[in-house]
């Protein structure tokens, strides 16, 4: 399925060159809105986008309904949301989560899937909830590991070793969060906690401290 790309600022999903970007065609039948302002660009183009074979809007943690509404007005049945999973400062993974509404056209969903898969990406489909699949599953697990570290259950190294050897994880959760940025974990968990109100998403203390230090460092750099 051919598609054109409409840019709306920096894209967390595609920060570097990728075959998905290279395969885009200005005359393509679909439209992919990339960047942190993707939703706003879609709303500006909504009338024209209604004629596209599919529309894919890049999301952060928000629901697709923020941009197209929760009720079927007949104008957004060809629209899906998407987010390429990325953990903090790490490179994006090959996983793309496609977000559908109850009224999403199956044909549009399939066309969007084909567009991403043709570029070597792996697609998972989910309904319209904050944070999608992976963030909803892994963030409470990371929070639990950080809280056990605060409680003094074991050292970070021993906890990571136990999980790697006991469960076969390639990298322990503490090392993973330190490598990819604890402050990023705070941003995601705080947003999910505010949207869902569920205690497992409340940021662990170490993540809150990392976020405060990140803000201080940013302010110090701006003041220089």
Protein Blocks (a to p, Z undefined) as FASTA:
>chain_A
ZZddddebjafklmbccfklmmpcfkbfbdcdedjklmmmmmmmmmmmmmpmbdcdddfk
bcfklmnojbdghlammbccdddddehjbccdfbdcddddfklcfklmmmmmmmmmmnop
acddddddehijmlmmmmmmmmmmmmmmmnomacfklmmmmmmmmnopabdfklmmmmno
pklmmmmmmmmmmmnopaklpccfklmmmmmmmmmmmmmmmmZZ
